[in-house]
Amino acid sequence: MSAQPEFTSDENDLLLTRRALLRRGVTDAEIRTAKRGGTIVPIRRGCFAETVQITAATSEERHLLLARAALDAASSGLVLSHQSAALAWGFDLWRGASELVHLTTDRSTGGRVDRMRHVHAHLLDAVDVTERLGLPITTAARTIADLACALPFDEAVCVGDSALRSQLATPELLAAALARCGRRRGTAKARRVLSFLDGRSESVGESRSRVYFDRFDVPASDPQVEIVVDGKTYRVDFLWDGIVGEFDGLSKYAGDQGGDAVVREKLREDALRAAGYVVIRWTWADLADGRLARRVLAALVGR
């Protein structure tokens, strides 16, 4: 009885290429049979993934799988960049994984968009290109510089804060990477983005909140401040003059102990109020209009 063809992927790389399968001894006929039987699914021409693996993958993992496939099919010289590079670096994107794989070609012209790829045309200095996850990719600093030029201000701040928080980039490296971008569309906005970044923001929600308050002329707060009350230390998301601000994300109380977490948060808030602090909480929905800003401004006036 003949051995069954092997269609298992590496745990760190879900991509199966026709080229690699043929090297294993798998025939084209066996690949077609596996596709018809649902064992593997095509990603793009000559690239596949195990059905069980792709079904269990996160949107970020699926995007990086598409990125590997795009680079495998591309001519040399393309590097992963922009949102795709941000995912590979592990940075947080406000809107999550992009539908298109973002790549950059080291030319000043020739950018294009097709069904699966957005190829950007920008000159790349050698210092701005590296390798990660086995892929050619823009450095962490160059990735943020590119996104600061390309994304809306608030989205660029969210991913830029994440990069600083990860310590894979520094303000000095970001400024140098942007300078090497030369004169291109978006650089003026990018300079504003870089000046606004703060790696102390611990989530996309907190970064987005900082942009929101700045937009409504709410004075800048101190992020992630530790307050000691009756010998206990509480760290708060935002602190103005006697006013504590807390962003409540969807996952803040997730998990088996979610109920206990809510109780602890209630006791924590009671302790802060008893110590004389005003506590204002908000969610994503509160960032849609100016009412939250007016609440904070009114509380500041009342101090």
Backbone torsions as a table, in degrees:
resi	resn	phi	psi	omega
1	MET	NA	130.3	-176.9
2	SER	-75.3	149.2	179.7
3	ALA	-68.8	147.5	177.5
4	GLN	-74.0	141.2	177.9
5	PRO	-63.1	146.1	-176.4
6	GLU	-96.5	119.0	-179.9
7	PHE	-118.1	22.1	-179.6
8	THR	-82.2	141.8	179.7
9	SER	-99.7	164.5	175.3
10	ASP	-70.3	143.7	-177.1
11	GLU	-63.7	-22.4	179.7
12	ASN	-100.0	-1.0	-179.0
13	ASP	-149.9	106.9	-175.9
14	LEU	-78.1	-10.4	-172.9
15	LEU	-77.9	132.8	171.8
16	LEU	-115.4	118.4	178.4
17	THR	-100.0	151.0	176.9
18	ARG	-56.7	-40.8	-178.6
19	ARG	-59.1	-45.6	-179.5
20	ALA	-69.6	-37.7	179.4
21	LEU	-64.9	-41.0	178.1
22	LEU	-62.9	-36.0	177.2
23	ARG	-64.3	-30.2	177.9
24	ARG	-75.3	-11.2	-177.6
25	GLY	100.2	4.3	177.1
26	VAL	-76.6	134.8	-179.2
27	THR	-92.1	162.6	176.7
28	ASP	-60.5	-35.5	178.9
29	ALA	-64.3	-40.0	179.2
30	GLU	-69.0	-34.7	176.0
31	ILE	-63.7	-44.0	179.2
32	ARG	-63.7	-39.3	178.5
33	THR	-64.1	-41.5	179.9
34	ALA	-65.0	-37.2	176.9
35	LYS	-66.0	-45.5	179.8
36	ARG	-64.4	-34.8	-178.9
37	GLY	-82.1	-6.7	177.9
38	GLY	83.2	10.3	177.4
39	THR	-70.2	-39.0	178.1
40	ILE	-128.5	158.1	176.9
41	VAL	-126.0	142.4	178.3
42	PRO	-73.6	137.8	175.8
43	ILE	-97.5	-47.7	168.2
44	ARG	-158.2	178.8	-174.7
45	ARG	-53.5	121.6	177.2
46	GLY	81.2	5.3	-178.7
47	CYS	-130.9	136.3	-175.6
48	PHE	-138.3	170.4	172.9
49	ALA	-144.5	151.0	173.9
50	GLU	-63.1	134.6	-179.7
51	THR	-58.6	-43.1	-178.4
52	VAL	-65.0	-34.0	-179.6
53	GLN	-74.2	-44.9	-177.3
54	ILE	-69.4	-30.9	178.2
55	THR	-67.2	-36.6	-177.9
56	ALA	-85.9	-9.9	-174.6
57	ALA	-72.5	149.8	173.4
58	THR	-75.9	168.4	178.3
59	SER	-62.1	-34.9	178.2
60	GLU	-66.6	-42.9	179.1
61	GLU	-64.7	-39.7	178.5
62	ARG	-64.7	-39.4	179.2
63	HIS	-63.1	-44.4	-179.6
64	LEU	-67.6	-28.7	173.5
65	LEU	-64.8	-45.0	176.1
66	LEU	-61.9	-36.3	179.1
67	ALA	-64.2	-43.0	177.3
68	ARG	-61.3	-42.5	-179.9
69	ALA	-64.7	-40.8	-180.0
70	ALA	-64.1	-42.8	179.5
71	LEU	-70.1	-34.0	179.1
72	ASP	-63.9	-35.0	-177.6
73	ALA	-88.6	-10.9	-173.1
74	ALA	-86.5	160.9	171.4
75	SER	-72.9	159.9	-179.5
76	SER	-63.9	155.2	178.1
77	GLY	107.3	-18.5	176.9
78	LEU	-85.4	141.3	177.7
79	VAL	-129.3	149.1	176.5
80	LEU	-66.6	138.0	-174.8
81	SER	-152.5	179.8	174.6
82	HIS	51.8	-134.4	-176.1
83	GLN	-59.4	-37.3	-178.9
84	SER	-65.5	-41.5	177.1
85	ALA	-66.1	-38.4	178.8
86	ALA	-59.2	-41.4	177.7
87	LEU	-64.5	-41.6	179.6
88	ALA	-64.3	-32.5	176.9
89	TRP	-79.3	-11.4	-180.0
90	GLY	86.3	17.6	-180.0
91	PHE	-80.4	154.4	180.0
92	ASP	-86.2	128.9	174.9
93	LEU	-109.7	131.7	-178.6
94	TRP	-55.5	-46.0	-175.8
95	ARG	-97.3	10.3	175.8
96	GLY	72.5	-161.6	-175.5
97	ALA	-65.3	137.9	177.7
98	SER	-76.1	152.7	175.7
99	GLU	-70.9	-30.4	-179.5
100	LEU	-102.2	146.4	171.9
101	VAL	-80.2	129.1	-178.7
102	HIS	-99.3	126.9	-179.6
103	LEU	-131.9	157.2	176.4
104	THR	-126.0	135.9	173.1
105	THR	-105.8	140.0	-175.2
106	ASP	-78.8	67.2	177.8
107	ARG	-147.5	158.7	179.4
108	SER	-85.6	-14.9	177.3
109	THR	-137.6	166.3	175.7
110	GLY	106.8	12.6	175.6
111	GLY	-67.3	152.5	-177.9
112	ARG	-160.6	160.4	177.7
113	VAL	-129.0	130.7	174.0
114	ASP	-125.9	-163.1	-173.4
115	ARG	-63.4	-29.9	-174.3
116	MET	-120.0	-17.5	-169.9
117	ARG	-130.0	147.6	166.1
118	HIS	-118.4	106.9	-179.9
119	VAL	-96.0	116.7	178.6
120	HIS	-91.6	143.6	177.3
121	ALA	-109.4	103.6	178.6
122	HIS	-144.7	139.9	176.3
123	LEU	-65.5	136.4	-177.5
124	LEU	-118.7	123.5	171.4
125	ASP	-74.9	147.3	-179.0
126	ALA	-56.7	-32.7	-178.1
127	VAL	-71.0	-14.5	-178.1
128	ASP	-94.8	5.4	-179.7
129	VAL	-123.5	137.1	178.6
130	THR	-145.5	-164.1	177.4
131	GLU	-129.6	137.6	176.7
132	ARG	-147.9	137.8	-177.7
133	LEU	55.9	28.8	-179.5
134	GLY	77.0	11.5	-176.3
135	LEU	-117.1	143.5	170.7
136	PRO	-69.9	133.4	-170.1
137	ILE	-153.3	150.6	172.1
138	THR	-68.5	147.3	179.4
139	THR	-61.7	164.2	179.3
140	ALA	-55.6	-45.4	-177.9
141	ALA	-65.9	-43.8	-179.6
142	ARG	-66.9	-36.0	177.6
143	THR	-58.4	-46.4	-179.7
144	ILE	-68.6	-38.4	177.4
145	ALA	-60.7	-43.7	178.1
146	ASP	-62.6	-45.0	-178.3
147	LEU	-69.3	-32.3	177.2
148	ALA	-64.1	-31.3	176.1
149	CYS	-76.7	-36.4	-167.5
150	ALA	-94.8	-33.9	-173.6
151	LEU	-90.0	159.3	169.7
152	PRO	-57.8	155.4	-172.7
153	PHE	-52.7	-49.4	-174.4
154	ASP	-67.0	-38.3	178.0
155	GLU	-66.7	-39.1	179.4
156	ALA	-65.6	-37.4	177.6
157	VAL	-63.9	-41.8	-179.0
158	CYS	-59.5	-47.7	-178.5
159	VAL	-74.5	-32.3	178.0
160	GLY	-67.4	-42.2	174.9
161	ASP	-58.7	-41.7	180.0
162	SER	-61.4	-40.6	179.6
163	ALA	-64.8	-43.6	177.8
164	LEU	-65.2	-39.9	-179.7
165	ARG	-61.6	-35.7	-178.9
166	SER	-74.5	-15.5	-177.0
167	GLN	66.2	17.0	173.0
168	LEU	-83.9	-10.4	176.4
169	ALA	-141.2	155.1	176.5
170	THR	-127.0	161.0	177.1
171	PRO	-55.6	-37.2	-179.3
172	GLU	-67.1	-42.6	178.6
173	LEU	-66.5	-38.1	178.8
174	LEU	-64.4	-44.1	-179.7
175	ALA	-63.0	-41.2	-180.0
176	ALA	-66.9	-40.3	179.5
177	ALA	-64.6	-40.8	178.6
178	LEU	-65.4	-39.3	178.7
179	ALA	-60.6	-37.0	179.8
180	ARG	-72.6	-15.0	177.1
181	CYS	-69.0	-18.8	179.5
182	GLY	72.0	-160.1	-179.7
183	ARG	-88.1	112.2	178.3
184	ARG	-150.5	164.1	-178.0
185	ARG	-59.0	133.3	174.7
186	GLY	97.4	-4.9	-175.4
187	THR	-68.1	-33.0	178.5
188	ALA	-64.3	-44.5	176.8
189	LYS	-64.6	-39.1	-178.8
190	ALA	-60.6	-37.8	177.9
191	ARG	-64.1	-38.0	176.4
192	ARG	-65.4	-39.8	178.5
193	VAL	-59.9	-50.5	-176.3
194	LEU	-62.2	-35.6	179.4
195	SER	-71.3	-19.0	-176.3
196	PHE	-94.1	-15.4	-172.9
197	LEU	-64.0	148.4	177.8
198	ASP	-150.8	109.7	-178.2
199	GLY	-68.4	-6.9	177.7
200	ARG	-75.7	-16.7	174.0
201	SER	-65.7	126.9	-170.3
202	GLU	-98.9	2.4	179.5
203	SER	-159.9	164.8	175.1
204	VAL	-59.7	-38.7	179.8
205	GLY	-61.6	-40.1	179.0
206	GLU	-69.8	-39.0	177.3
207	SER	-63.6	-45.2	179.0
208	ARG	-62.6	-35.9	178.4
209	SER	-64.9	-39.8	178.8
210	ARG	-61.5	-42.5	178.1
211	VAL	-63.8	-42.5	-179.9
212	TYR	-58.4	-49.9	-177.4
213	PHE	-65.2	-38.0	177.6
214	ASP	-63.2	-38.9	-178.4
215	ARG	-64.4	-32.7	-179.4
216	PHE	-99.2	18.4	174.5
217	ASP	59.3	32.5	171.4
218	VAL	-80.5	131.3	-179.7
219	PRO	-52.9	147.6	-179.5
220	ALA	-63.1	142.4	178.5
221	SER	-105.2	170.6	171.9
222	ASP	-95.3	123.7	-178.4
223	PRO	-88.2	148.7	173.8
224	GLN	51.9	59.0	-179.9
225	VAL	-97.0	140.0	176.3
226	GLU	-94.0	126.8	179.5
227	ILE	-116.3	129.3	179.7
228	VAL	-100.7	122.1	178.9
229	VAL	-129.5	118.9	179.3
230	ASP	51.0	43.6	176.9
231	GLY	81.2	-4.8	178.8
232	LYS	-104.8	140.7	-178.7
233	THR	-102.4	125.5	178.2
234	TYR	-117.8	129.7	175.7
235	ARG	-100.7	128.8	-175.9
236	VAL	-113.5	152.8	-176.9
237	ASP	-66.5	-44.5	-177.1
238	PHE	-138.7	144.9	175.1
239	LEU	-139.0	118.2	168.3
240	TRP	-99.3	-162.6	-179.7
241	ASP	-69.9	92.4	179.0
242	GLY	75.8	7.9	-178.5
243	ILE	-120.0	122.9	178.6
244	VAL	-97.0	131.3	175.8
245	GLY	-115.0	134.7	-178.6
246	GLU	-131.6	124.0	174.9
247	PHE	-91.5	125.7	179.2
248	ASP	-102.2	102.3	176.1
249	GLY	-81.1	168.4	-176.7
250	LEU	-64.1	-28.3	-174.3
251	SER	-98.8	7.4	-172.6
252	LYS	-61.7	-36.7	-177.2
253	TYR	-113.9	23.7	-177.4
254	ALA	-73.2	162.0	176.3
255	GLY	107.7	174.1	-177.2
256	ASP	-64.4	-26.1	-177.5
257	GLN	-99.9	24.5	-176.9
258	GLY	-55.8	-42.3	179.7
259	GLY	-63.0	-42.5	177.7
260	ASP	-63.3	-37.4	-179.8
261	ALA	-64.1	-39.1	178.4
262	VAL	-63.6	-41.8	178.7
263	VAL	-63.4	-44.8	179.5
264	ARG	-62.0	-39.8	179.5
265	GLU	-66.0	-36.9	177.5
266	LYS	-64.5	-44.4	178.6
267	LEU	-64.8	-39.2	178.0
268	ARG	-62.0	-46.1	-179.5
269	GLU	-65.3	-39.2	177.5
270	ASP	-60.7	-40.7	-179.6
271	ALA	-65.1	-41.3	179.4
272	LEU	-66.2	-41.1	179.0
273	ARG	-66.0	-40.3	179.4
274	ALA	-64.0	-26.8	178.4
275	ALA	-84.3	2.3	174.8
276	GLY	101.1	4.0	179.9
277	TYR	-86.4	142.9	168.7
278	VAL	-87.4	130.5	-178.8
279	VAL	-113.9	122.8	178.2
280	ILE	-120.5	126.0	-179.3
281	ARG	-113.1	152.6	176.0
282	TRP	-152.2	163.7	177.5
283	THR	-123.4	-177.8	178.8
284	TRP	-56.3	-39.2	-176.1
285	ALA	-61.7	-30.2	-178.0
286	ASP	-72.8	-12.4	-179.7
287	LEU	-88.9	7.8	-175.9
288	ALA	-84.5	-20.8	-179.2
289	ASP	-147.5	-172.2	-171.8
290	GLY	-88.7	2.8	-174.8
291	ARG	-64.4	-41.0	178.6
292	LEU	-62.1	-43.8	179.0
293	ALA	-59.8	-40.6	179.4
294	ARG	-66.0	-35.4	176.7
295	ARG	-62.9	-45.2	-179.5
296	VAL	-66.0	-44.0	-179.8
297	LEU	-63.0	-41.1	178.2
298	ALA	-63.7	-39.1	178.4
299	ALA	-66.1	-37.6	178.5
300	LEU	-65.8	-39.7	178.6
301	VAL	-64.6	-34.8	-176.9
302	GLY	-79.4	-6.7	-179.4
303	ARG	-76.6	NA	NA
